[in-house]
């Protein structure tokens, strides 16, 4: 049987920032999450992202064998 875990991250757009500021801000956070879960035996199986207003929501889906 497998166990699943969802990690969600939220980033807010800044009106006068560079075009790529969300990518730059989120890259380190996402890599830290990937490293943390991989070190504990979890595998990234899917991702998703959506936006709403000034926010970008990033979803990371992990699984492991129970």
C-alpha positions in Angstrom: 0.0 0.0 0.0 1.2 3.5 -0.8 1.0 6.7 1.2 0.5 10.0 -0.4 1.3 13.6 0.8 0.5 17.0 -0.7 2.7 20.0 -0.2 1.3 23.4 -1.3 3.2 26.6 -1.7 1.8 30.1 -2.3 3.6 33.0 -3.8 2.3 36.5 -4.3 2.9 38.6 -7.4 4.5 42.0 -6.8 3.4 44.8 -9.1 6.7 46.4 -9.7 9.0 43.4 -9.6 10.9 41.7 -12.4 8.9 39.4 -14.7 10.5 36.3 -13.4 10.4 37.1 -9.6 8.0 34.3 -8.7 10.2 31.7 -10.5 13.3 33.0 -8.7 11.6 33.1 -5.3 10.0 29.7 -5.6 12.9 27.7 -7.0 14.9 27.5 -3.8 11.8 26.7 -1.7 10.7 24.0 -4.1 14.2 22.4 -4.3 14.3 22.4 -0.4 11.0 20.6 -0.3 12.1 18.1 -2.9 15.4 17.4 -1.0 13.5 17.0 2.3 11.0 14.5 1.0 13.5 12.6 -1.0 15.7 12.2 2.0 12.7 10.7 3.9 11.9 8.2 1.1 9.2 10.1 -0.7 9.0 10.4 -4.5 7.6 13.3 -6.4 4.8 11.9 -8.6 2.9 14.9 -9.9 2.8 18.7 -9.8 0.2 21.3 -10.5 -0.1 25.1 -10.3 -2.8 27.6 -10.5 -3.2 31.3 -10.1 -5.9 33.4 -8.4 -5.7 37.2 -8.3 -2.1 38.1 -7.3 -1.3 34.6 -5.9 0.3 31.6 -7.6 -0.4 28.2 -5.9 2.0 25.4 -6.5 1.1 21.8 -5.5 3.6 19.0 -5.1 2.3 15.4 -4.8 4.5 12.8 -3.2 4.2 9.1 -2.6 6.0 6.4 -0.7 5.6 2.7 0.0 3.9 2.2 3.3 
